[in-house]
Amino acid sequence: MAPAKQKVLMFVEMSVCESPIKNSTVDKKSLPPFKKVRRENWKQEAAYKVSDTSQGQEVSCVGERFIPIRFKRENIEFNLNYIGKPKERDILETGFTLTASYWRQSGFISNINRTFGIRESRLFQFSNQQGTRSRVVDSDSADADWPCNPRARPYAIQIATHEMACICSPVDYNMMDWSSGGMVAMTYGQDIMLWRNLDESTMVFSVESPTSLKFSPDGKQLAIGCMDRDYPVLDLWEVRSHTEFLVSYRKLFLKSMGYISCIEWSHDGKELICGTHCGLICVLAMPKLKTVIQLREHRHPVQKMKFAPTNKYFASSDTNGKIVIFDAELKVRLLKLGGKSMVFDWHPWTGEDLAVAERSPASIFIFNMPRRQFVASYRRRDHRIVIKTISYSKITGELLVNVIRRDGSDNAVFEIVVLASLNRVVDLLPHQDHGTIFLMWNPDGTNIATGGLDDTFSLWNFFPTHKREAILRRQEQKAKDKFSSLSLYKGIR
């Protein structure tokens, strides 16, 4: 069978006028004829819909209209949402969608508004340049619930992971600590493990029923609460080197106190405070551990104690959800806060804002001490999300919230959500499919330690060390400039 002949259309361009001054691009008769044809990739641009007619459904074809896909109604709405203000979402239900939308939500809009003086309420409403110039509020601080200088982008990355059996079953924050010398102390049953990440050295000491431990601020002493038969005991270890320790002092407590549930040092290291199972708080003076005063404000085991960074206040909480705030110098009770299973942390800069969280229903409150009131709050009505602990970053002021939530398959998911405000999530620290449990900060606030449900111990670089050093240098320079200006002023007077 002979192949069918194909018709070939040929268009021969013929000039009407051969004059040299005639411009062929202007002469309409000299242009080749134009025929509108469909492009080869028309299916990628057209909204072409065909439904199955075998089931009695209607057929809808709009491919002949050549409607680009970016002009479809749902894509137009997406573009409007992209340039507009993002919808407010539940901060504790961020999930993995944060990674894809972080730059748009936290970087693009705020930087554009800050650069061009655009108000947040309306994208293209500029400040008045003719009359009095209106003050443009920074979007990062306009909705801030506490002083915060969030990172420009999520820096937190895992730098080391080690296998450590039973690290998360259960987690007791009073049984672990990180010294300023880079040593991590953790308890396992009747043993205390001391580990250094710098040289990968590990030491294990046998201690009778350890119940709590805490390094001194300078890292030269380690206080350990343990038992001597039925009596609670406080041992004071002297850290002579990273491989040598000496028990320098031991103090015996009354049997009625039960055991030492938590330990806290004052910022200058001159006081050591012990919380007990019976609710009694004992303030001891260094170095002989002489009892200064006993505080009887709790009736349940003391769960946590912490000084404010300014050393003006001292807060303690018990297992029943009661939080008591004392005058750190006079050791006098200032006020009490009540709730159910409460956790707290002081803001690292002001020393006056206390973040308080209720585990379930998940709730977060910001309490201001001078005003004696809650200035911000977040509250859920269901029990689907549980807060395990909260902790401030001493460098950026960001609030880390360790949550336990249920996914679509009703499986428990452990995550660390980083907040710059109660309506702004800036980072998310997951641990693949196993979940992440916050353990502790290192003393300078650059690294954090987490535990995984797969029995792993991980170290995260939360804030680069060189950036922290740059911040410290700027602060020192500002202090020097302020001092020099003050000296010059006094000299003039």
DALIN-V289038 format. One record per helix or strand. SS is the DSSP state (~ for helix, > for strand). FROM is the first residue (numbers start at 1). TO is the last residue. Records with the same first field share a line. If there is no record, write none. Layout:
SS = FROM-TO, FROM-TO
This chain:
~ = 28-30, 42-45, 63-65, 69-71, 73-83, 91-93, 97-116, 139-142, 173-175, 255-257, 465-492
> = 118-118, 126-126, 157-163, 176-178, 183-188, 191-196, 201-206, 212-215, 221-228, 231-239, 245-252, 260-265, 271-276, 281-285, 290-295, 302-307, 313-318, 323-327, 333-337, 342-346, 353-358, 363-368, 373-379, 385-392, 399-406, 412-421, 424-429, 436-441, 447-452, 456-461
